[in-house]
Amino acid sequence: MLAYSPEQKRELKAFLFLTVFLAPIVAVGLVAGWGFVVWIFQMFAGPPGAP
């Protein structure tokens, strides 16, 4: 069985936190933020399409 040092355990926990929790939250936040920006822009500029 492999014995991991305390630093390796901490790095593994940080990696799992980043990949399982932080990255999806940031991705959803970016997509939602972009959608909000487009929605606000369309309130002022009108919907896309031919005039």
C-alpha positions in Angstrom: 0.0 0.0 0.0 1.2 3.5 -0.8 2.0 5.9 2.0 1.3 9.5 1.1 3.0 12.4 2.8 0.9 15.1 4.5 1.7 17.5 1.7 0.5 15.0 -1.0 -2.7 14.5 0.9 -3.3 18.3 1.1 -2.5 18.6 -2.6 -5.0 15.8 -3.4 -7.7 17.5 -1.3 -7.0 20.8 -3.0 -7.1 19.2 -6.5 -10.4 17.5 -5.7 -11.9 20.7 -4.3 -10.9 22.6 -7.4 -12.1 20.0 -9.9 -15.3 18.9 -8.2 -16.6 22.1 -6.7 -14.8 25.2 -7.8 -14.5 24.6 -11.6 -18.2 23.8 -12.1 -19.3 26.7 -10.0 -17.1 29.1 -11.9 -18.2 27.7 -15.3 -21.9 28.0 -14.4 -21.2 31.6 -13.1 -19.5 32.6 -16.3 -22.3 31.2 -18.5 -25.0 32.8 -16.3 -23.1 36.1 -16.2 -22.7 36.1 -20.0 -26.5 35.3 -20.4 -27.3 38.2 -18.1 -25.0 40.6 -20.1 -26.7 39.5 -23.4 -30.2 39.9 -21.8 -29.4 43.4 -20.5 -27.9 44.4 -23.9 -31.0 43.2 -25.7 -33.2 45.2 -23.5 -31.5 48.4 -24.8 -30.5 47.3 -28.3 -33.5 45.1 -29.2 -33.6 41.5 -30.2 -31.2 40.1 -32.8 -32.3 39.9 -36.4 -33.0 42.0 -39.4 -34.3 45.5 -38.7 
